[in-house]
C-alpha cells in the first residue's frame, strides 16, 4: 500500500509548522492532533481515506491494537459491498473493554500471533481471521462478497477459513460464519457475481457451475460463462457493463464489444442453451431475472461443458 502518512501535530511543530498553518487550507485534520496534506486527501479513494484514518487512529491509540474487520479487509485489498466504512475497526488482545466511538470501533478478543500480519504501515488481522471476523458480525450477503474476493485473490484458502472457524467456535456468530464460509467460492469474479449467487440460493435455484466452459461436439470452446445450470439448460450472465468502458475494452469500440457479445450468445443458443442476462441495477430487485433463470429450455442441447476448477477438458467434460 502506497498510502500517504498522516502527520502528528507534535511532529509538524517540530518540523517548523505553526498551529495556524495546520488549521489553514493546506492541511486537513484527519483526527484530533493528526493532519494530512489537503492535496493528497483530494486524490484518495474512499477506501484509501479509510486506511489513512486507520493509520491516524493507530498513531494515537494503544500500540498493541490491531486493525481488524472491514478495516483489515480494505488493507488486504478485498472487494466489498454494503459494509459501513465510516469507522475504523481495531481489535485488542484482551477479554473485555470493547467500545464504539465516533471514528473507532474497538473489539476485545483473543489474538494469536499468527493472526496478525503487516500490510504496509499497518498491523492487521490475517486474511483468514479477517474473513471469519466479518462473517460472524455482518449479514451473509456482505460477508460472502468479501470472502469470495479473498479466495479469488489467493489470500486465503477454504482450509484456512475452516481452521479459523475452529479457533472461534465459542465466539458469538460462529454458526452464521460457518454457513457463510461454506458458501464462499473464489470462482465468483466480481461483487455482482457474488451477490447474484446469494439471490439464486435465496430463490431455491440449484447451485450453478461457475465459470464453466461450453464446447461444441468437436471439442472447440465456445465461451466461458458466469453461471451454468446444466439441468435447466440455462446460462446466467451477470453484466457489470465494465467491458463497454474505454479503460476495459482496449482498442475495440463499444460497438465492437456489443457485436462480439451477440455473436457469442448466438453460438451458445445454437447449441441449445437459453441465455439470461442481468445487470447491477437489477440485483436489488432480482425476481424478474430469477424467474427467467428458473425456466428450463425445451430445446435439445449438444456439445459439452466442463468445470473451471478442473484443468483438462478431456478429463472433465460433462455430456448433455
SVG drawing of the C-alpha trace seen along z (x, -y; Angstrom):
<svg xmlns="http://www.w3.org/2000/svg" viewBox="-40 -31 52 69">
<polyline fill="none" stroke="black" stroke-width="0.4" points="0.0,0.0 1.4,-3.4 -0.7,-5.4 0.2,-8.9 1.4,-9.1 -0.6,-11.5 1.5,-13.8 1.0,-14.2 0.9,-17.8 4.0,-17.4 6.0,-16.3 4.6,-19.1 5.5,-21.7 9.0,-20.2 9.3,-20.5 8.6,-24.2 4.8,-24.4 2.6,-26.5 -0.9,-25.7 -2.2,-28.5 -0.8,-26.7 -2.2,-23.3 -5.7,-24.8 -5.3,-26.5 -6.3,-25.3 -3.1,-23.4 -3.8,-20.8 -6.8,-18.6 -7.3,-17.3 -7.8,-13.5 -8.2,-13.0 -7.6,-15.2 -3.9,-16.1 -3.2,-14.3 -3.1,-16.1 -2.6,-15.3 -1.8,-17.5 -5.1,-18.6 -4.0,-17.9 -3.2,-14.3 -6.6,-13.9 -8.3,-15.0 -6.6,-12.3 -7.6,-9.5 -10.5,-7.0 -12.9,-6.3 -11.0,-3.1 -7.7,-4.9 -9.2,-7.7 -10.3,-4.9 -6.8,-3.5 -5.3,-6.9 -7.8,-7.3 -6.8,-3.9 -3.1,-5.0 -4.1,-8.2 -6.1,-6.2 -3.2,-3.8 -0.8,-6.7 -2.9,-7.8 -4.1,-4.5 -2.7,-1.6 0.3,-0.3 -1.0,3.2 -4.3,2.6 -4.6,4.3 -6.6,3.1 -9.4,5.7 -12.8,6.4 -13.8,4.2 -10.7,2.0 -8.4,5.1 -10.4,6.2 -9.7,2.9 -6.0,3.1 -5.8,6.6 -7.5,5.2 -10.6,7.4 -13.7,6.3 -16.6,5.3 -20.2,4.2 -22.7,2.7 -20.4,2.6 -20.2,-0.7 -16.7,-2.2 -17.1,-5.4 -15.4,-4.0 -12.0,-2.2 -12.2,1.2 -9.4,2.3 -9.1,5.4 -7.2,5.6 -6.0,8.9 -8.0,8.9 -11.2,10.3 -13.2,7.1 -13.1,3.4 -14.9,3.2 -16.4,-0.2 -17.6,-2.3 -16.7,-6.0 -17.3,-8.4 -14.4,-7.2 -13.4,-3.9 -14.9,-0.6 -12.7,1.3 -13.2,5.0 -11.8,7.1 -10.9,10.7 -8.1,13.2 -5.5,12.7 -3.0,15.4 0.5,14.4 -0.2,15.9 -3.4,14.0 -1.6,10.6 0.3,9.6 1.7,6.3 0.1,4.5 2.3,1.5 2.5,-0.6 -0.4,1.1 -0.6,4.2 -3.8,6.0 -5.6,9.3 -4.6,12.1 -6.8,12.7 -8.4,15.8 -9.1,14.1 -10.5,11.0 -12.9,13.0 -14.2,15.0 -14.5,12.0 -16.6,10.3 -18.7,13.5 -19.5,13.5 -20.6,9.9 -22.2,8.8 -25.0,10.1 -24.4,13.2 -24.5,11.4 -21.9,8.8 -19.6,11.4 -19.8,13.7 -18.7,10.8 -15.6,10.3 -14.9,14.0 -15.2,14.7 -12.8,11.9 -10.3,13.2 -10.4,16.7 -10.2,15.3 -7.1,13.3 -5.5,16.3 -5.1,14.5 -6.7,17.4 -7.9,21.0 -11.0,22.8 -8.9,24.9 -7.5,21.8 -11.0,20.5 -12.2,23.7 -9.2,23.8 -10.1,20.2 -13.7,21.2 -12.5,24.0 -10.5,21.4 -13.5,19.2 -16.1,21.9 -17.1,20.3 -17.5,16.7 -20.8,15.2 -21.9,15.5 -19.8,18.6 -22.8,20.5 -23.5,17.7 -19.9,17.6 -19.8,21.3 -22.8,21.0 -21.1,18.1 -17.7,19.8 -19.4,22.9 -20.9,20.8 -17.9,18.7 -16.3,19.5 -13.3,17.9 -14.6,18.6 -17.0,15.7 -15.2,13.0 -16.9,9.8 -19.1,8.3 -22.1,8.6 -21.5,12.4 -21.2,12.9 -24.5,11.1 -26.1,13.0 -25.2,16.3 -26.8,15.2 -30.0,14.3 -30.1,17.6 -29.7,19.5 -32.5,17.5 -34.8,18.3 -34.2,22.0 -32.4,22.5 -29.9,25.4 -26.3,24.5 -24.8,23.4 -21.4,24.3 -19.2,21.2 -17.0,20.1 -17.8,23.3 -16.6,23.6 -19.1,24.6 -17.7,26.7 -19.0,27.9 -19.4,31.6 -16.0,31.4 -14.5,30.0 -14.0,26.4 -14.5,23.9 -17.4,21.5 -17.5,19.5 -16.7,19.4 -19.9,18.4 -20.6,16.9 -23.3,19.4 -24.3,22.7 -27.4,24.7 -27.0,28.0 -30.3,29.5 -32.2,26.4 -30.5,25.8 -29.8,22.2 -26.7,20.0 -26.8,16.9 -24.6,13.9 -24.1,11.0 -23.2,8.0 -21.4,5.4 -21.2,3.2 -17.5,2.6 -16.4,4.1 -18.1,1.3 -15.9,-1.3 -12.8,-2.6 -10.5,-1.5 -11.6,2.1 -12.2,2.6 -8.7,1.9 -8.6,1.0 -12.1,2.1 -15.0,-0.3 -18.1,0.1 -19.9,1.3 -17.3,4.0 -17.9,5.3 -21.6,5.4 -21.3,7.3 -18.9,9.8 -21.3,10.4 -24.1,11.0 -22.0,13.4 -21.0,15.3 -24.6,15.6 -25.8,16.7 -23.2,19.5 -24.5,20.6 -28.1,20.6 -27.2,22.6 -26.1,25.3 -29.5,25.2 -28.7,23.1 -31.0,20.4 -29.0,17.3 -30.3,15.0 -28.5,11.7 -28.9,9.2 -27.1,6.0 -26.0,4.4 -29.2,2.3 -31.3,5.5 -29.6,7.0 -31.7,5.1 -34.9,6.5 -33.9,9.9 -37.3,11.5 -37.6,11.0 -34.2,12.4 -34.5,15.2 -37.8,16.2 -36.2,16.3 -33.4,18.5 -35.8,21.0 -37.4,21.7 -35.8,24.8 -35.2,24.8 -37.1,27.3 -34.6,27.3 -32.1,30.2 -28.5,29.2 -25.5,30.5 -21.8,30.4 -20.2,30.4 -19.3,28.3 -16.6,28.6 -15.9,27.0 -13.5,24.2 -11.8,25.7 -10.6,28.8 -7.9,28.1 -8.3,30.6 -11.4,30.6 -10.7,34.2 -11.0,35.3 -13.9,33.1 -16.3,32.9 -19.9,33.4 -22.1,34.9 -25.5,33.3"/>
</svg>
